[in-house]
Amino acid sequence: MGDSSLSKRVRAQREIALKNVTEATALLGSFNRNLNIIHEWFPVQVRIRGDRLLIEGDEREVAQVAQLLDKLRELIDHGHIPELSDVEYLAEQIRAEQDVGSVLVDVVQHTHWGEPIRPKTKGQSRYVQAIEKHEIVFAIGPSGTGKTYLAVAMAVNSLKKSKVSRLILTRPAVEAGEELGFLPGDIQAKVNPYLRPLYDALYDILPGDEVKRYLESGRIEIAPLAFMRGRTLNNSFIILDEAQNTTSGQMKMFLTRLGLHSRAVITGDVTQIDLQRGVSGLVAVQRILEGIDEISFIYLEKSDVVRHPLVKRIIDAYEKMEQPKE
């Protein structure tokens, strides 16, 4: 008859009223997919009784599920139908008793087909807030954490609101086993493959004809990092992508291009350095610029990956393989 932790648990029950069938479907997911995720994270019973949800189980876990459902309803009230990845992330954070605050609520920009672009994790929320508050922001983290996409969305927002007069998107053209001179076409054709991810983000956010007009007028410029040398970039929103592949000299050159009424976002993943020699400028700059108030370093993690759920598992698998064996 000992005092087991199980016997000490306080059982609880809570009811949540549903507004209508539409809300119930959005809340629980088609074929109850959201509900299935909730059951994976929380050992409680959630049953539908007419126009109400009944949650039964351990008091703490019942409260957490109620918090999760309240957060999902908040998203629905803001016009956002929760995706499976949203439910998974919120469940994980609430289970760990983390504050989910304004995650998934704030809208940065819309895609050209009307879908809202919003920070989907706490890390992404910190990233967006840092871009709003600081003149230079470094976003460092693994692939899939929205570093480039959110930066482009914020840049387009600034251009449309006339906060800046032009956008400049750049990347170092690191030759991954290829010599640029042997590729067909002029210099633009040679470097465009390296810049494709920036074009992809841009065409997601703006209609193709609008992108074309901006490019032709020079209000949006997409170019390799070498093209930045010797310039002073005023009234601009500048994004340096894949910054882990810059040398220290290139990083210094880029940062000193910043002109009046401009801001810069530098993104990169220090685990994906393709430089053949020398120290990555992104690695070195963290030490060099540490402590400057106007500069923000945001570190994104695996929990900020918002691609297909399998991406997180792939990252986990590679990290386990790369860990040194004792």
N, C-alpha and C positions, 0 to 999 in steps of 0.2 A: 504493500500500500504506500510506498514512498512518495514524497512530493516531487513528482516529475515536472519539468518546465511546461509540458503539455497540459497538465492538470491545472497549472496556475494561470493559463491563458484565459482571458476574459472574452466570452462570446458576445457578439454584437449583431445587430440587424439594423439596416437603414433602407428607407424607401426613397426613390427619386421619381418625381412625376415627369412624364413625357408630354410634350406639347401636342404632338401629332405623329402620324406615321412617318412623315418625311424626316422629322428630327430623329426618330427612333432608328431609321435606316442609316442616316448619316452618322449617328452616334455608335451604333453597333457594327456598322459595315455591311456591305452586301454579303449575304450568306453567313452573317455573324462573324466575319473575319476579324473585326476589331475585338469582338468579345473573346474570340479564341486566343488572341494575343494577351488579353487581360488575364485569362485563366492560366496562361503559361507563366506569367510573372507573379501572380497572386493566388495562393491557395484558398480562394473564397468561392462561394456559390453566387452566381448572378442569374436571376430568373426574371422573365417578363410575366407580369400579372396584369392583364388588361392594359391600362395606360400608365403603368408604373413598373419601375425596375426595383427588384428586391435584392439587396446585397446581404449575405450572411457569412459569418466567419469570425476569425480573430479580430478583436476590436481595432488594433493598429492597422491591420491589412484592409479591413472594411473602410476605415477612414482614408487610407491611401487610394483605394479604388474610387471612393466618392470624390476625392480630389482630382483624380485623373479624369473622371467623367465630367466634372465641372470645367476642367481645362478644355476638354474636347467640345463642350457646349459653347464655351467662350469663342473657340475658333469658328464654330458653325455660325454663331451670331455675327461674326465678322465676315461671313460669306466664304469661309474656307472649309471645304469638305476634307476632313482628316484622311491622310493617306496611311497605308500600313506602316511606312517608315516613321511617320509622325507619332503614331500610337506606340510603336516599339521604343522610340527614343524617350517619350514622356513616361512610359511605364518604367523604363530603366532608371531614369533620373528620380522619379518619385519613390520608387522602391529604395533607392539609396539616400532618400530624404534630402535631395537637392532642390534648390529653389528654381522653378521653371519660369518665373516672372513673365516677361513679355515675349518669350520664345514663341515663334510662329504667328504672332499677332501683328507686329509692325510690318508694313509694306514698304519696300525700298523703291520698287519700280514695277511695271507690268511688261510682260512679253508683248510682242506685236499682235498676238492673238487674244490678249486680254487676261492671261493668267498672272496672278500676283507673284512677285518675287519677294520672298521674305526670309530673314534669317531663321533657320530651322533648329539651331542648337544654341546653347548658352555661349559657346565659343564664337559662333557666327554673330550673335547679338553684340558681344564685346567688340568684335571686329568692325561691324557697321558703326557702332557708337564711336570707336576710335577714329574712323575716317571722318566722321562729322566734326570731331573736336580737335584733331591734330593736323598739322601741315604735312607731316611725313609719317607714314605708317608702314611698318614691315609686318607682313603676314607669313608666318613660317609654319608649315605643317604638311601632312601627307596628301597624296592625291585624293581627290574626291571631297575635300572639305570646303569647297566653294570659294577658294581664295581669289581666283581670276574672275569667276562669274559674278560674284557680288561686287568686286571692284569695278567691273565694267558697268554693272547696273547702277552703282552709285555715280559713276562718271557720266553716264547718259542722263541721269536725273539732274546733275549739276549743269550739264549743257542745256537741257530743255528749260531749266529755270533761270538761265542766263547768269549763273554764278561764275561760269568760266566761258571763254569764247571759243575754246577748242579742246579736243581730246587727243592725246598722243599715246598710242599703245605700242610698246616695244618689247623685243626679246633679243637675247644674244643668239646669234646664228651659229651654234656649236655644231661642227661637222661630225655627225655620228657615223664615222667610218666612210664618209663620202667627201670628195673634193668638189667644192662649189663650182670650180672652173670647168669641170667635166659635165655638169648638168646643163640641159638644153635651155635656150632662151636668154633674154637680157637679165640684168641684175635683179629686177623685180621678180621675174619668173623663177630665178634661182633661189631667192630667199622666201618666197610666198609659202612653200611647204612648212617652214619653221614658224610662220606667223598664223597658220591656219586656225589654231585654237582661239586666237583673238578674234578672227573673223567669225568663227562659229558663235561665240558669245554675243557679238554685235548683231548678227543676223537673227539671233533669237529675240533680241530686245527691240530692234527696229525693223520695219518693213524693208525689203530689199531695195526699193526705189529710193527710200529715204537715206539708207546707207550710202547708196551710189551718189546722191546729191551732196551729202556731207563730205565724202571722200574727194569728189571733184572740186568742191569749193575750198578744200583744205581745212575745214572745221574738224574733221576727223583725219588723223594721220596714223597709219600703221606701218612701222618701219623697223628694220634691225637696229640694234643698239649702236652700232658703228656710225649710223646716220645722225646720232645726237651730238657728236663731237663738235665743239666750237660754237654751239648755239646757246642762247639764253631764252628760256621758255616762260614767257609772261602770260598771265590770265589763262592758264592751262591746267587741265587735270591729266596727270601723266601716270601711266601704269607701266612698270617694269616687271615683266613676267619671267618665270624660270630664272630668277636672279641667282640661284645657286651656281649657275654656269657662267657667272661673271668673274673676272679676276679682281683683285683689290683695286687695281688701277682703273678698270672699267667702272667699278662701283663708285669710286671717287669722282670720276668724270661725269657719271650720270647725276649724282646727287648735287654736284655743283652747277648743273644746268638750270636748277630751279630758279625761276624769276619771280617778279612781284605778282601778288594775288594768285599764286599757283599752289597746288598741292600734289603730292606724289604718293603712290601706293606701290610698294615693292613686294612681290610675292615669290615664294620658292619653297623647296623641300630639300633640306640639307642631307637627306639620305639618298638623293638622286643626282649626285654630282657627276657630270660627264667630262669635266676638264681633264685634259691629258697631263697637265703639269701645273704647279703653282697652287696657292691656297684660294679657296672659294671666297669671293668678295662678300658673299652673304654670311659666311662663317665669321670672317674677320670683323665685319661691321658691327656685329652684336657687342663686341668688346670695345670697339673704338667709340661708338656713339652712346654707350650706356650712360644714363643719367641726365640726358638732355630732355628737358620737360616738353618741348614742342614735338618730340619724336616719340612714337609709340611702337612697341614691339608686342605683337599679338601671336601667341603660340597656340595653334590648333592641334587637336589630337585625334586619335582613332574615333572617339565618341562624337566627333564633329563630321565624320564622313556621312554624306547624305545621298550617295548613289545607291544602286541596287544593294539590298542587304548582304548579298554575297561578297561585296567588295570588302566589308569589314572582316569577314571570315578569311578572305584571301590575304589581307594585310596581317592578320593574326598568324596565319600559317607561315608566311614568309618571315615574320619576326621570330617565331619559334625556331625556324631553320637557321636563321642568322645569329642566334644567341650563341656565344662561345660555350663549348662543352667543357665541363670541369674534368 
